[in-house]
Amino acid sequence: MTSPQSLLFVFGLGYSALQLAAELRPAGWRVAGTVRTPGKAAELQAQGIEAEVWAGEGAVNVPDNAHWLITLPPGREGCPAALAASAKAASAPSITYLSTTGVYGDQRGGWAFEWSPVAPASPRAAARVLAENQWLGASDGGARIVRLPGIYGPGRSPFDRIRDRTAQRIIKPGQVFSRVHVHDIASGLAALMLRPRAAGVFHLCDDLPAPPQDVTAYAAQLLGLPPPPEVPFAEAGLSDMAASFYAECKRVGNARAKSALGWRPRYTSYREGLAAVFAEESTGSL
């Protein structure tokens, strides 16, 4: 019989959740969850993950005694999983919702900590705050809200844009972003799964917020290529979505995740993280 602490159900078996599954399954965890297409469900089922198709509306079959992880982006009415399944939330040993550090808005280069007040500056960030509150309400305040900055890792990094020649070193004076390697997300979430009574807000991020142009230049260096030319932000021709990220400038702290979970990022800066991605992609072990 499966024990409550060995079953994870994921609303949205995507990039970060599958990395977590790869970490938990060798330790004896079963992993189940939702995907949007039959093809993806079949692919994951062949790997031993109990995937089911759910389009984001209507009933969803959540196993009893499963820990819940929610990775879905919110809509105007909040989190689709909360709307569909929050009535069953009391039966979950733990609920973890993946949110974004975008809920803090623009900090003008200052630090956002887990205890900082939210100040969403866009409809997208406001929807995240709504979703967070839905899960906190459904769990009587026991949900874990994990706010993530920019995510990168194998198959999702500056290397991709450099290789296809779409990378730019966009210069906006004073601009910095925080980041997190997907492996560090997985290790942080795994630490949370082992602490079902931990609650509140946690940040999973590296220790070195950095200008985006520095990250691109370092990725080019690892590839043995010249860095893309510098382009002033006003001349970069960014989409509205991409430009919106540059409207906010903040550094993100991870003190509470370190103290409460005993977690440390393996990749403390983009340098170690990109070097690891480069090595992993070079050996074909994606």
TIZATI-868411 format. One line per 2 residues: number of its first residue (from 1); their letters; for each residue x negated, y, z negated of N, C-alpha, C, CB. Coordinates in steps of 0.02 Angstrom, whole numbers. Glycine has a CB too. Layout:
REM TIZATI-868411
NUM> a> X:Y:Z:X:Y:Z:X:Y:Z:X:Y:Z  ...
REM end
This chain:
REM TIZATI-868411
1> mt> -43:-60:0:0:0:0:-44:62:0:48:1:-62  -26:111:40:-66:173:44:-53:216:-18:-48:212:108
3> sp> -106:239:-49:-98:283:-107:-84:353:-84:-162:281:-151  -51:395:-126:-33:463:-105:-94:504:-84:2:499:-161
5> qs> -153:488:-112:-211:529:-97:-248:504:-35:-258:530:-157  -217:460:4:-251:436:63:-210:443:127:-270:364:54
7> ll> -159:486:125:-117:496:184:-111:570:198:-47:464:174  -131:590:257:-128:660:278:-81:666:337:-198:688:296
9> fv> -34:713:333:10:728:390:-4:799:413:86:719:371  -18:806:477:-37:871:505:17:895:553:-105:866:541
11> fg> 43:953:539:86:987:587:40:1024:635:137:1037:551  24:992:692:-20:1023:741:-89:992:740:-25:1096:729
13> lg> -96:933:771:-160:898:773:-205:929:827:-150:822:787  -236:985:809:-278:1021:856:-351:1017:837:-257:1093:859
15> ys> -389:1066:859:-462:1066:856:-488:1056:784:-489:1131:884  -467:1098:738:-492:1093:669:-465:1031:634:-474:1156:630
17> al> -401:1016:644:-371:959:610:-403:893:631:-296:957:623  -420:887:694:-451:825:716:-522:818:689:-453:823:792
19> ql> -556:874:678:-622:869:645:-613:847:573:-658:937:647  -561:871:539:-547:847:471:-531:773:472:-488:887:441
21> aa> -491:751:521:-474:680:526:-537:637:533:-427:667:585  -585:661:572:-647:624:582:-686:619:517:-690:658:635
23> el> -677:666:471:-711:664:407:-674:620:357:-719:734:380  -607:621:358:-569:585:308:-560:511:324:-501:616:302
25> rp> -553:494:387:-537:424:404:-590:374:383:-525:419:478  -655:390:390:-705:343:365:-702:332:290:-774:366:384
27> ag> -671:379:254:-663:373:181:-599:336:163:-663:441:149  -563:310:212:-504:270:199:-437:305:206:-508:243:133
29> wr> -438:367:228:-375:404:237:-340:383:301:-388:479:237  -274:378:298:-233:376:359:-217:447:379:-167:334:347
31> va> -214:458:444:-198:525:470:-141:518:520:-260:558:503  -89:558:510:-32:561:554:-17:634:568:31:525:524
33> gt> 26:647:617:44:716:630:77:726:697:-17:759:626  84:789:715:122:807:775:77:835:830:176:857:758
35> vr> 98:822:892:68:852:951:126:873:996:20:802:988  110:908:1049:163:935:1091:178:893:1153:146:1005:1112
37> tp> 133:848:1171:144:810:1234:135:735:1223:95:834:1287  171:695:1261:164:622:1256:93:599:1273:213:587:1302
39> gk> 60:632:1320:-8:613:1338:-56:621:1280:-31:654:1397  -50:676:1244:-94:687:1186:-77:637:1131:-86:759:1159
41> aa> -13:622:1122:6:573:1071:-24:505:1087:82:567:1067  -21:485:1149:-49:420:1169:-124:418:1159:-32:404:1242
43> el> -157:472:1176:-230:476:1167:-250:468:1094:-257:543:1194  -215:503:1049:-232:499:979:-211:432:948:-199:555:941
45> qa> -155:405:970:-134:339:945:-186:286:962:-66:320:974  -216:292:1021:-268:245:1040:-330:250:995:-289:256:1113
47> qg> -338:308:962:-394:318:916:-376:300:844:-418:390:919  -314:278:834:-293:259:767:-259:314:727:-351:235:729
49> ie> -243:370:759:-208:425:726:-134:420:744:-237:495:748  -91:422:695:-19:410:704:15:474:728:14:385:638
51> ae> 6:489:791:32:552:819:102:542:847:-15:577:875  143:593:838:211:594:866:223:660:901:264:581:811
53> vw> 265:659:950:280:719:988:333:760:951:304:702:1060  318:823:941:365:870:911:353:938:943:357:874:832
55> ag> 406:966:971:400:1028:1008:405:1091:965:452:1031:1061  414:1082:901:418:1140:857:488:1159:835:388:1198:890
57> eg> 538:1120:856:607:1132:836:640:1066:819:646:1168:893  690:1070:775:726:1010:757:689:970:704:737:967:817
59> av> 715:911:689:688:869:635:620:842:653:736:812:620  580:831:603:514:800:611:507:746:558:456:853:606
61> nv> 480:690:577:475:632:533:410:635:493:479:566:573  414:658:431:355:663:388:353:604:340:355:731:348
63> pd> 299:565:339:295:508:293:299:529:221:231:468:305  326:485:179:328:498:107:257:500:79:371:445:71
65> na> 248:539:27:185:542:-11:125:566:31:170:475:-39  138:602:84:84:628:126:64:698:103:103:628:200
67> hw> -1:711:104:-25:779:98:-10:815:164:-101:782:80  13:877:160:30:914:220:-24:964:237:98:950:211
69> li> -41:967:301:-85:1019:328:-48:1050:387:-155:990:350  -42:1116:385:-5:1151:438:-53:1197:475:55:1192:408
71> tl> -60:1186:540:-106:1225:581:-70:1266:634:-156:1179:615  -4:1262:636:35:1293:690:36:1369:686:106:1266:690
73> pp> 31:1404:742:39:1476:740:112:1494:728:15:1509:807  124:1550:694:194:1568:680:228:1602:739:196:1614:620
75> gr> 294:1601:737:334:1640:783:365:1699:746:389:1596:815  413:1731:777:444:1789:746:478:1772:681:493:1821:793
77> eg> 503:1711:675:538:1690:614:492:1655:565:596:1646:632  428:1657:578:381:1625:533:355:1559:559:412:1615:466
79> cp> 337:1515:514:306:1451:533:360:1402:555:265:1422:475  354:1373:614:405:1325:637:409:1264:592:391:1304:707
81> aa> 353:1243:564:355:1185:519:392:1201:454:285:1160:504  384:1262:430:420:1282:369:495:1284:383:396:1351:345
83> la> 514:1309:441:584:1312:458:615:1242:464:594:1350:523  575:1194:488:601:1127:500:596:1080:440:563:1096:558
85> as> 546:1091:397:532:1039:347:522:1064:277:471:1001:367  531:1129:264:516:1154:197:560:1122:144:524:1230:196
87> ak> 619:1098:162:663:1066:113:631:1003:84:730:1049:144  585:973:121:551:912:98:484:927:64:540:865:156
89> aa> 467:991:58:400:1009:35:387:987:-36:390:1083:41  439:984:-78:428:967:-148:401:896:-157:493:973:-186
91> sa> 410:854:-107:387:785:-112:313:776:-92:429:740:-69  283:828:-65:213:823:-43:165:831:-101:199:876:12
93> ps> 114:788:-107:64:798:-159:27:864:-153:15:741:-158  18:888:-92:-13:953:-82:8:980:-14:-90:950:-88
95> it> 7:1046:-8:23:1080:54:-31:1131:67:94:1114:52  -61:1127:127:-115:1173:146:-96:1206:211:-184:1137:151
97> yl> -95:1272:212:-77:1309:272:-137:1347:298:-18:1358:258  -154:1337:361:-210:1372:392:-185:1439:419:-242:1330:448
99> st> -211:1493:391:-193:1560:412:-255:1594:441:-164:1601:353  -255:1659:441:-310:1697:472:-329:1756:429:-289:1721:541
101> tg> -392:1775:432:-415:1835:396:-389:1898:429:-491:1836:392  -355:1892:485:-323:1949:517:-270:1981:473:-293:1930:582
103> vy> -246:1945:421:-194:1974:378:-220:2033:338:-167:1920:330  -287:2042:334:-315:2097:295:-318:2162:335:-383:2079:270
105> gd> -305:2158:400:-309:2218:441:-381:2243:446:-265:2271:412  -387:2307:460:-453:2338:469:-481:2359:401:-449:2399:516
107> qr> -540:2333:384:-574:2352:322:-632:2400:334:-599:2289:286  -639:2424:396:-692:2472:414:-761:2446:395:-679:2540:381
109> gg> -771:2382:406:-835:2352:391:-843:2328:320:-888:2400:405  -793:2341:277:-796:2319:208:-779:2245:201:-750:2360:166
111> wa> -782:2223:138:-772:2152:123:-699:2137:107:-817:2131:66  -675:2080:133:-611:2053:114:-624:1989:74:-565:2038:176
113> fe> -600:1987:13:-607:1929:-30:-540:1893:-37:-635:1949:-100  -542:1835:-67:-480:1796:-73:-427:1832:-114:-495:1728:-105
115> ws> -448:1878:-156:-401:1915:-198:-384:1983:-169:-430:1923:-267  -409:1999:-110:-394:2064:-80:-321:2067:-57:-441:2078:-20
117> pv> -289:2124:-61:-220:2130:-37:-217:2126:39:-188:2196:-61  -162:2097:63:-154:2094:136:-130:2161:162:-104:2037:155
119> ap> -148:2176:224:-127:2238:256:-122:2225:331:-178:2297:242  -76:2183:352:-72:2164:423:-59:2225:467:-17:2112:434
121> as> -98:2231:521:-93:2289:564:-64:2273:632:-161:2321:572  -41:2212:642:-13:2192:706:46:2145:693:-66:2158:752
123> pr> 92:2140:741:147:2092:733:122:2021:723:193:2094:793  66:2004:756:39:1936:749:17:1923:678:-20:1927:798
125> aa> -18:1972:647:-40:1964:578:19:1965:530:-91:2017:560  69:2007:543:128:2009:500:164:1942:500:175:2065:522
127> ar> 166:1909:558:197:1843:562:159:1792:521:201:1820:635  93:1799:518:53:1755:475:71:1765:401:-21:1768:486
129> vl> 77:1827:380:95:1840:311:164:1810:295:95:1915:297  211:1818:341:277:1788:332:272:1713:324:323:1805:392
131> ae> 232:1680:367:224:1608:362:192:1587:296:182:1583:421  141:1625:275:110:1610:210:162:1611:154:53:1659:196
133> nq> 203:1663:154:253:1670:102:306:1616:105:286:1739:106  322:1593:166:369:1538:172:343:1475:137:384:1523:246
135> wl> 279:1461:148:250:1401:116:241:1409:42:184:1384:148  223:1469:19:218:1481:-52:287:1473:-85:189:1550:-66
137> ga> 339:1497:-51:406:1489:-78:429:1417:-80:454:1530:-38  414:1380:-26:435:1310:-22:400:1266:-73:423:1283:47
139> sd> 340:1288:-95:301:1248:-141:300:1276:-212:230:1242:-116  344:1324:-226:344:1357:-291:276:1386:-309:366:1309:-346
141> gg> 242:1413:-258:177:1444:-268:118:1397:-268:178:1480:-331  130:1333:-256:76:1284:-260:38:1273:-195:102:1220:-282
143> ar> 60:1304:-140:27:1294:-76:-43:1324:-77:68:1323:-19  -86:1294:-38:-154:1321:-28:-154:1358:38:-209:1265:-30
145> iv> -171:1422:37:-174:1463:97:-248:1470:115:-139:1534:86  -267:1442:171:-336:1445:194:-340:1495:251:-362:1374:216
147> rl> -373:1550:238:-379:1603:290:-446:1596:324:-371:1674:258  -443:1589:390:-502:1576:430:-519:1635:474:-491:1514:473
149> pg> -584:1648:484:-605:1698:534:-613:1664:602:-672:1732:512  -657:1690:645:-668:1661:710:-697:1590:705:-714:1705:751
151> iy> -667:1543:740:-688:1473:737:-730:1457:799:-626:1426:733  -785:1421:788:-824:1397:844:-850:1327:829:-883:1445:859
153> gp> -874:1293:880:-901:1226:872:-911:1195:941:-853:1183:830  -926:1131:943:-937:1098:1007:-876:1106:1053:-952:1024:997
155> gr> -890:1127:1114:-836:1137:1162:-798:1202:1154:-789:1082:1158  -818:1242:1106:-783:1306:1093:-832:1355:1062:-720:1296:1047
157> sp> -873:1386:1105:-927:1428:1079:-949:1477:1134:-987:1385:1055  -995:1524:1117:-1021:1570:1168:-1056:1534:1225:-1068:1619:1136
159> fd> -1080:1473:1214:-1114:1437:1268:-1068:1430:1329:-1137:1368:1244  -1004:1418:1316:-957:1408:1372:-953:1469:1417:-887:1391:1345
161> ri> -949:1528:1386:-943:1590:1425:-1008:1608:1459:-920:1648:1381  -1064:1592:1427:-1129:1605:1459:-1138:1560:1520:-1187:1595:1409
163> rd> -1120:1497:1512:-1128:1450:1568:-1084:1469:1627:-1112:1379:1545  -1023:1492:1614:-979:1509:1671:-985:1582:1691:-907:1493:1654
165> rt> -1034:1617:1661:-1052:1686:1680:-996:1736:1667:-1071:1688:1753  -956:1723:1616:-905:1772:1596:-923:1808:1531:-837:1736:1588
167> aq> -981:1790:1502:-1001:1820:1438:-1021:1893:1447:-1058:1780:1406  -1004:1934:1397:-1027:2003:1394:-1054:2016:1324:-969:2052:1411
169> ri> -1105:2058:1321:-1127:2082:1255:-1093:2149:1244:-1206:2088:1251  -1035:2146:1213:-994:2207:1205:-1020:2246:1145:-919:2188:1196
171> ik> -1033:2309:1156:-1062:2352:1104:-1010:2400:1078:-1123:2391:1131  -994:2391:1015:-952:2439:979:-988:2453:913:-877:2412:967
173> pg> -1018:2511:905:-1061:2524:847:-1026:2509:781:-1083:2596:847  -1061:2472:739:-1035:2453:673:-991:2392:671:-997:2510:646
175> qv> -974:2365:730:-928:2308:732:-962:2244:708:-902:2298:803  -929:2210:661:-951:2144:639:-891:2098:633:-989:2149:571
177> fs> -904:2034:640:-853:1983:630:-882:1929:584:-830:1952:698  -838:1895:548:-857:1834:513:-837:1775:555:-825:1831:442
179> rv> -870:1719:543:-860:1659:584:-862:1597:539:-913:1654:640  -841:1540:569:-848:1477:534:-854:1421:585:-788:1464:487
181> hv> -902:1376:574:-911:1317:615:-855:1267:598:-982:1285:604  -829:1234:647:-773:1188:636:-791:1133:587:-750:1157:702
183> hd> -854:1112:584:-874:1061:535:-867:1087:464:-946:1038:549  -880:1152:455:-872:1181:388:-799:1189:369:-908:1249:385
185> ia> -756:1201:418:-684:1199:403:-665:1130:378:-642:1218:466  -688:1079:413:-670:1010:394:-695:993:324:-699:960:445
187> sg> -756:1012:308:-782:995:241:-745:1034:187:-857:1011:237  -726:1096:201:-688:1135:153:-618:1106:142:-683:1206:174
189> la> -585:1087:196:-518:1057:191:-522:990:156:-486:1050:259  -574:952:170:-582:887:135:-588:898:60:-643:849:163
191> al> -626:950:40:-632:965:-31:-564:983:-61:-682:1023:-42  -523:1019:-23:-456:1035:-48:-413:973:-54:-423:1085:-1
193> ml> -418:927:-7:-377:866:-10:-393:826:-73:-388:824:53  -454:829:-95:-473:793:-156:-454:831:-219:-547:780:-155
195> rp> -427:891:-211:-406:932:-268:-334:955:-256:-453:993:-279  -286:909:-260:-217:927:-242:-186:980:-287:-175:866:-244
197> ra> -214:992:-345:-185:1043:-390:-214:1112:-378:-194:1023:-462  -266:1116:-338:-293:1182:-321:-241:1221:-281:-360:1176:-281
199> ag> -233:1284:-297:-182:1325:-263:-209:1395:-252:-116:1327:-304  -174:1432:-209:-193:1500:-196:-229:1508:-130:-236:1526:-251
201> vf> -266:1563:-124:-300:1581:-62:-372:1560:-63:-294:1657:-50  -395:1532:-6:-465:1513:2:-488:1538:71:-475:1436:-5
203> hl> -551:1561:73:-583:1578:137:-635:1525:152:-615:1649:134  -634:1499:212:-688:1456:236:-723:1495:291:-661:1387:263
205> cd> -784:1517:277:-822:1558:324:-896:1552:308:-799:1632:323  -938:1574:354:-1009:1573:340:-1029:1632:296:-1050:1573:405
207> dl> -1094:1638:283:-1118:1689:237:-1145:1752:270:-1171:1659:193  -1141:1755:337:-1173:1811:372:-1127:1841:425:-1240:1789:403
209> pa> -1083:1888:406:-1047:1924:458:-1097:1959:504:-999:1977:427  -1082:1959:569:-1133:1983:617:-1100:2017:677:-1177:1926:640
211> pp> -1137:2062:710:-1112:2093:771:-1104:2041:826:-1159:2149:795  -1051:2044:865:-1039:1993:916:-1094:1990:969:-973:2005:949
213> qd> -1124:2047:985:-1176:2047:1037:-1238:2008:1014:-1196:2118:1055  -1251:2006:949:-1308:1968:923:-1296:1893:932:-1320:1984:849
215> vt> -1234:1872:921:-1217:1801:928:-1225:1779:1001:-1144:1788:904  -1201:1821:1047:-1206:1804:1118:-1279:1801:1140:-1169:1855:1160
217> ay> -1319:1848:1116:-1390:1849:1134:-1425:1786:1108:-1424:1912:1107  -1409:1765:1048:-1441:1706:1020:-1421:1643:1058:-1424:1700:946
219> aa> -1357:1639:1078:-1335:1582:1117:-1372:1578:1184:-1259:1585:1130  -1381:1636:1216:-1419:1637:1278:-1491:1615:1267:-1418:1707:1309
221> ql> -1520:1637:1212:-1589:1616:1196:-1594:1540:1190:-1613:1650:1131  -1547:1509:1157:-1548:1437:1149:-1542:1401:1216:-1492:1414:1102
223> lg> -1505:1432:1262:-1497:1403:1329:-1556:1417:1374:-1434:1430:1361  -1602:1459:1350:-1660:1477:1392:-1642:1525:1447:-1690:1416:1421
225> lp> -1590:1565:1436:-1567:1613:1486:-1573:1684:1460:-1493:1598:1505  -1579:1733:1505:-1579:1803:1482:-1511:1821:1454:-1598:1850:1539
227> pp> -1509:1863:1404:-1443:1882:1376:-1403:1922:1427:-1452:1923:1312  -1337:1916:1425:-1296:1958:1469:-1309:2032:1455:-1221:1942:1459
229> pe> -1299:2075:1503:-1311:2146:1492:-1263:2174:1440:-1304:2185:1557  -1285:2226:1406:-1242:2260:1358:-1189:2301:1395:-1284:2306:1311
231> vp> -1128:2299:1368:-1072:2336:1398:-1037:2375:1343:-1022:2287:1435  -1031:2440:1348:-993:2478:1297:-922:2452:1292:-993:2553:1314
233> fa> -896:2452:1232:-828:2425:1221:-777:2457:1267:-808:2436:1148  -781:2522:1276:-731:2557:1317:-734:2537:1391:-741:2632:1312
235> ea> -789:2506:1412:-797:2487:1482:-793:2412:1492:-863:2513:1508  -775:2374:1440:-778:2301:1444:-720:2270:1481:-782:2273:1375
237> gl> -666:2307:1491:-609:2280:1527:-576:2222:1492:-630:2260:1595  -572:2225:1426:-543:2170:1387:-467:2168:1394:-563:2176:1314
239> sd> -440:2108:1388:-367:2102:1385:-342:2133:1320:-345:2027:1389  -277:2146:1317:-249:2176:1256:-262:2131:1196:-173:2187:1265
241> ma> -257:2066:1205:-269:2019:1149:-341:2024:1126:-252:1947:1170  -389:2021:1173:-460:2024:1154:-476:2091:1122:-505:2012:1216
243> as> -450:2145:1150:-464:2211:1123:-437:2219:1052:-435:2265:1168  -382:2184:1037:-352:2191:971:-398:2166:916:-286:2154:968
245> fy> -441:2117:931:-487:2093:881:-539:2146:864:-521:2029:905  -558:2186:914:-607:2239:902:-576:2299:866:-637:2262:968
247> ae> -510:2300:859:-478:2354:821:-487:2345:747:-404:2357:838  -511:2287:726:-521:2273:655:-593:2254:643:-473:2217:630
249> ck> -621:2280:590:-691:2267:573:-694:2250:499:-738:2328:590  -716:2189:484:-718:2168:414:-771:2115:404:-650:2142:391
251> rv> -793:2109:343:-835:2055:320:-794:2012:272:-901:2082:285  -800:1947:278:-757:1902:239:-800:1863:189:-718:1853:285
253> gn> -780:1865:126:-815:1829:73:-785:1760:62:-814:1869:8  -825:1715:33:-802:1647:21:-815:1625:-51:-837:1599:69
255> ar> -816:1672:-97:-836:1657:-166:-788:1608:-199:-839:1721:-207  -724:1615:-188:-677:1571:-223:-681:1500:-198:-605:1597:-216
257> ak> -689:1490:-133:-697:1422:-107:-759:1389:-136:-700:1423:-30  -812:1428:-144:-873:1400:-172:-865:1381:-246:-931:1449:-165
259> sa> -834:1425:-284:-829:1413:-356:-776:1361:-373:-814:1478:-393  -719:1363:-339:-664:1318:-357:-669:1249:-325:-598:1349:-336
261> lg> -701:1245:-268:-704:1182:-231:-773:1150:-231:-682:1193:-160  -823:1187:-253:-891:1162:-248:-915:1157:-176:-896:1095:-281
263> wr> -882:1194:-132:-897:1193:-60:-951:1243:-43:-833:1207:-19  -993:1225:3:-1041:1271:32:-1041:1261:108:-1113:1260:2
265> pr> -1045:1314:147:-1050:1304:219:-1117:1271:237:-1042:1370:256  -1114:1219:276:-1175:1188:300:-1212:1236:346:-1160:1122:336
267> yt> -1174:1274:385:-1202:1321:432:-1191:1391:405:-1171:1313:504  -1241:1416:370:-1232:1478:332:-1231:1540:376:-1287:1484:282
269> sy> -1252:1534:438:-1247:1590:485:-1236:1562:555:-1311:1634:482  -1223:1608:602:-1213:1586:671:-1275:1553:700:-1193:1646:715
271> re> -1334:1570:673:-1396:1541:701:-1398:1466:690:-1458:1574:669  -1388:1444:627:-1387:1372:614:-1328:1339:649:-1383:1359:539
273> gl> -1272:1372:650:-1213:1342:681:-1220:1333:756:-1153:1384:668  -1245:1385:791:-1254:1379:863:-1308:1328:880:-1271:1446:893
275> aa> -1361:1325:840:-1413:1275:853:-1384:1205:847:-1472:1284:803  -1339:1194:799:-1308:1129:792:-1262:1114:851:-1269:1125:726
277> vf> -1224:1163:873:-1180:1153:931:-1222:1136:993:-1136:1216:944  -1276:1173:1002:-1319:1161:1060:-1347:1090:1058:-1377:1213:1062
279> ae> -1369:1068:1000:-1397:1001:994:-1344:948:1008:-1428:990:925  -1284:960:981:-1229:911:990:-1207:907:1062:-1169:929:946
281> es> -1201:964:1094:-1181:964:1164:-1236:936:1209:-1162:1034:1187  -1298:948:1190:-1353:924:1232:-1359:848:1231:-1418:954:1208
283> tg> -1339:817:1175:-1343:744:1170:-1279:711:1194:-1358:723:1098  -1229:752:1211:-1166:724:1236:-1124:691:1184:-1179:676:1290
285> sl> -1134:711:1120:-1097:678:1065:-1039:720:1042:-1144:663:1007  -1001:747:1089:-944:788:1071:-888:744:1042:-918:827:1131
REM end
